[in-house]
Amino acid sequence: MNGLGSYRPGASPLHRAHAGAKLVALAAGMVALLRVSTLPGLAVARGVAVAAYAAGRVPPRAALAQVWPLRWFVLLVGAFQVVVAGWERAVLVVGTLVLAVAAAALVTLTTRVAELLDVLERVLSRLPRVNGARVALLAALGIRAVPVIAGLAVQVREAQQARGLRASPRLWAAPLVVRVLRHADSTGEALAARGIDD
């Protein structure tokens, strides 16, 4: 199953579209999605998302992989919304969240990260007192950090299971934080060695 937001090479219309156009479309789609306030409207938004994934020729398993990591968070948010606002509001909130993540993931599935960062750098470089190249570098590091941290989390859990430790958020979080900080230190040292600030 394809990982969250991993680029999938292809020749679909979405793959051929300019990265800047896709980012503008994504921003417009997010604004429209946030204005959805009815279940029929949410159904229309879902139809648009399905059509967009079809246009990008993304297989169903890869599409599912984009929202699968949200399952526990979605359950918690949905349950909370059911209690405080009712099931219709829960469906709207959860549906909007899932569709927003799916839309953003579709852009990264059909666009190389380098292309997205080039657009970001060009746009930000036009702003006064903004170093577009530096912001693009930070964005690249942030994007890269997501799978790295996810991998560290899996390593910590597997190590605990191998030692026969019971599942505990506290026991899992502490070593994960330590590993993440070590990764941050090593990344900072690598950047400093290449002459990119502290």
Beta strands, then each sheet from edge to edge (+ up, - down):
end
